[in-house]
């Protein structure tokens, strides 16, 4: 069994090659990409609305000289698209026109935020899901019209537990909810693909985290906080196949927020790509990961499967690989991020550790690595303090040293 530990932060792993599979047997192939992965900047308070986007426009020349290849932003959809607030594309005309006017240049891969973190919707409530599907279409229209790369789909389960199996009468089969979640996922993805067939969806959590919890840690598929997510994602893949779309659906793996040992990232990559044999070969004692609502999780010293073969098949996929690195992960474990150089040793990442971990993440990712910040503002678009110069230099070194 995996053990929860809020203070243990050591990891392990090595390099790997992609796994194989096909849609017919449930395995969804990742789309190979041999090019250099891109580094994104993401923040708890991402640039939002006219004021912040105007700031970006006025300073984009300087931002294009920085280490990032893109960023997350929000025209104003906020935390509500997964809920009961209905949007229209016309509501964001000023923001979209402003984005179209910004010469992003090097910042070529920008993502509109779409959060499922703040709303639990009844899977069988057609009117409620009609609002959600409509908002997905609006988000895709924003991405298309503003010249963005895609959607940063934040599916992390926070307050309202959007992916938790609802309380149901005894005897109601879990499969009936999976079927409904799969249908909703297909509706969600179809709405986006009808607007933008080549959209990119960057997920914060995907099959890999549910596989870890259920098939490595022994959790119940029905009781896991992401129990409905795999079926929903399957519906998204089905819609992509039906429409023969080239859209990218990428595992962003925020579980890597806990990584301080650079050898952990190849292990994570095996997990994301559903390569059980490779995961066994590269497994080492001391691996950890992170889950919101749980904390830092210690993995077992040895790799072993604890779920039945049919469950393993449901949760095993090969997706394009991305990673999240939490710049100020101190805030996730009840600590503070220190900005005085003499106190850097008290931080989760020192500048040198951040450079090492970020370099390793970029070396193992296929698509993206996103650097998430909570306490400081790397763009200078808000009232939050800027990062210390030593950390900026660390990110620049890592970006330059990535393959």
N, C-alpha and C positions, 0 to 999 in steps of 0.2 A: 504494500500500500504506500502511496505517497503521503508524506507528512507535512503539515502546515507549520511553518516557522517564520516569524516576522523578521528575524535577524540573520538567518543564514543566507549568504549571498555568494556561493561558489558554483561554478559550472564546468562542463566538459564536452569534448567532441572533436571531430575531424572532417575532412572534405568528402564529397559525394558526387554521384551522377544521378540524373533524373530517373524516376521510375517510369514504368509503362502501364498502359491501361486503355480501356475504351468505354464509351458512354453506355454501350449495351449492357455491360456487367456491373454498372454502377460507378466505375472509376472514371473520373473526369480528368482528362489530360490537361496538364499545363501547356501553355503556348511557349515554346522555347525562345529564349532571347539571349544571345551571346554578347550583346553590347554592354557597355559599362552601365551599372545601375545608377539611378539618379537619387540625389539627396534632396529631400523635401523638408521644409520647416512647417511645423504645426504647433498650435498654441491653444491653451484653454480658452483664451480670449482672442480668437482669430480676428483679423481685420474684417469688420462688419459694417455694411451700410455706406452711405455717401461720404461721411466724414473720414472714415478710415481708408476707404478706397481712393479718395482724393489725396490723402497723405501718401499712399503708395504711388500714385501717378506722379506726384511732385518730386519723389525721391527715387524713382525707379532706376535712374542711371547709377546711383550708388548701390542700390540693391542688386543690380545686375553684375556688379563687380564682386559680390560676396560669394560664399561657398555653395549657396543653394541653387538647385535647378528648378524649383517650384515651391509653392506654398499652398496652404489651405486658407480659404476665405469664405465669406458668407454674404450674399446680397441682401439677406434679411429673413431667410427661412428660419434661422435660429434653431431652438430646441423643439419646435412644434410640428415639424412635418409628419411625424409619426404620432398623430393624435387627432383632435377634433377641430383644428383650425384649417380651413380650406383656403388655398392660395390660387391666384391666377398669374399667368405670365406677365400681364400688363402691370401688375403691382410693382414689378422690379425693372420697369423700363429705364428709369434714370441710372440705376446701378449697372445694368447691362451695357448701356451706352457708354458709361464711364469706363468700364472694364475694356470695352472695345477700343478705347482711345489710348490705352496704356501700352507703350512699346516694351513689353516684357522681355523680349530678346532671350537672354540666357535663362530667364525664369519661364521656361517653355511648358512645364507640366504643373499647372495650377488646378486645384480641386475645390469644388463646391461642397461644403459640409452638408451631410444629411444624417440627422441623429435619430436613432430609435431608442435613445436612453431614457427618455422622459415620458413615455406613454405606453401603456398596455392596452391593446385593442382586442376585443373579442373576435376570435378567429372566424366565428360563424355570423358576425354582425355585418351584413352586406352594406348598409349605409355608411357605417364607420370605415370600412375598408375602401369604399368608394372615395372617401376623402383622402385616404392615404395614397391610393393609386393615382388620384388626380394630382396630388402633391409630387409624386414621383415623376409624373409627366412634366410638371412645371419645372422641377429641378433639372431634368434633361434638356428642356428648352433653354433654360438659363445657361447650361454648359455649352450647348450648341451655339447659341446666339452670342455669347460672350467670348467664344474662342478658348474655352477651358478644356482640360484633358478629360475630366470625368468627375465622379462622385466619390468623396471620402465618406464611406458608409460606416458610421460609428454605431455598432450594434451592441456595445458593452452594456451589460445588465446592471443598471443603477437602481434608482428608487422604485420604479414601477414594474421591474422584472418582465420586460416585454416578451421574453422567450421562454418563460416558465410555463409548464403545463398547468392549465387552469384547474381549480377544484371542480371535480365532476362527480356525478352520481357513481356509486360503486358499481363496478361491472362494465363501465364504459371503456372500450378498448383504446389503448394508446394509439393504435394504428389509424383510428378514425381521425384523430387530431393531426397525425402526420400527413394523412391524405389532404386534409384541409389546408394545412400550412404549406404543403407543396403546391396546391392550387393557387394560394395567395402569392407565393413566390413567383410563380409563372406570370400572374397578372401584374405584379410589381415590375418585373423585368421587361415584360412585353410593352408596358407603357413607356418605359425609357427607350427601348430599342426602336419602337415605331417613330420616335423623334430623332434619335441619334444611334444608328446601328453600330458604330465603332466606338461607343463610349467605354471608358475604363472605370471599373468599380473596385475601389481599394477598401477591403474589409478590415476592421480592427480585430475581429474574432471570426474563425471559420471552423471547418471540420476538425482541424488539427487539435484545437483546444478541447473539444468534446471527446475526441478519441483519447487524448491524454487522461481526462477525468474518468472516463468510463472504462476504457480498455487497458489502461496502465495503472490507474488508481483505484479501480473497483467501484466507482459510483454507479448508481442506477440510471439508465438512460431516461427514464420517466421523471426522475427526481432532480436531475442536473438542472442548474439555472438556465442553461442554454438548450433545454430538451427539444424545443420546437425549431431551433435554428437550422440543423442539418436538412430537415425536410424543406424548409423555406428556401435554402440555398439550392437544393436539388431542383426546385421549381424554377429558379432563376436559370440554371443550366439548361433545363428542358426548353425554356423559352428561347434561349440563345440558339439551341440546336434546331428548333422548329423554324425559326426565322433565318437560319443559316447566317448568323451574324458573326463578325469578327471581334465582337466586344471582348474585352479583357476582364476577368474576375480574379482578383489577386488576394492572397492571404497576407494581411499586414502584420499579423502575429504580435500583438501588444504584450503577449506573455514574455517577450524578450526584454521588457523593461527591467527585469530583475538581473540581467546578465552583467557581470563584471569580469568574468573570465572569457577572453576572446575565443577559446576553444569550444564554447557552447554553441556558437552560431551554426557550424556544420551539423551538429546534432539536431538542432531545431529544423534545419533544412530537410533532413531525412524525414522528420515527423510530418512536416508540411506536405512533402511530396508522397507520403504514404508508403515509404520504402521501409517496411518492417525489418527486412534482413539488414539493410544498411544501418538502421537505427540500432539494432543489436550489436553490430560490429563496432560501431563508433561510441557506444554508450560507455561512460566512465562514472565512478562514484562522485557525488557532489553536485550533480546537475540540479538547478533550481529554475523556476519560472514564476510568473506573477499572474494573479487573477484578482480583478476588482471584487471587493466583498469578502475576499479570503486572505489576501496578502501574499507573501513570498512562500512558495511551496517547494519543499525538499522532495526530490524524486528518489525512488529506491536506488540502492547501489547496483542492482542488477535489473536488466530489462526482462519483463515477463508480461504476457498477455493475460488479462483477467476476465475478458468478455467472451461470449459465445461467437462462433464464426459468422453467424448472420449479422450480429451487431457490429463486429469488426468490419464486415463488408459495407454496412450502411455508413460507417464513419471514416472509411479509408478513401482518400482522394489524392490526386496529384495536381496541385495548383501552382501557378507562378509564385515565386517566393519574394516576400518583402519582410522587413523587420522594423519594429519601433524601438528607438532608444530614448529613454526618458532622461533628459538633461539634468533635471532636478528631482531625481527619484526619491530624494530625502522626504519629500512631502507625501509619498505613498506609504511610508513606514513611520509616520508620526514625527519626522524630524524637520529641521529648517535648513534651507540652503544659505550658506555663508558666502558673502561677497568680498570679505577682507582676505588678502592673500595669505596672511599668517594662519587663517582658519580653514584653508582649502582642504587640509587633511581631515577635517571633520565631515566633509561632504561625502555623499554616496560616490560621486566621481570627483577625483582630482582632475586637473587639466590633462595630465599625462594618461590617466586611466581612461578618461573620456576619449582621447585621441586613439588609444589602443582598441577600445571596444568598438568605436565607430568605424575604424579601419577594418576590423574583422567583420562587422555587419555588412559593410559594403562589399567585402571580398566574397561573402557567401550568398548575398542577395542576387536575384535575377532581375528584378524590376526596380524596386525602390527601397530606400531606407528613409524613415521620417524621424526627425529629431523633434521630440515634443517638449515644450517648455510650459511651466505653470507659473513660476515666480518672477521671471524676467521676460522682457520683450526684445527679441533679437531684431525686430524691424523698426523699433522706435515709434510704433503707431499708436501707442497707448500711454497711459500715465505710469505704467510699470517701469521699474528700473531696467537699465540695459545690462547685459551680461558682462562680467569682468573681462578685460582684454585678454587675459591668459586663456580663458575658455574659447573665445572667438578664434584665437590663434590655434588652439587644439583642433577645433572643427576644420579649420582651413588646412591644417597639416593632414588630417585624416582624409579629407576630400582629395587632396593632391596625391596621397599615397595609395588610394584605392586602385585596383587593377583596371 
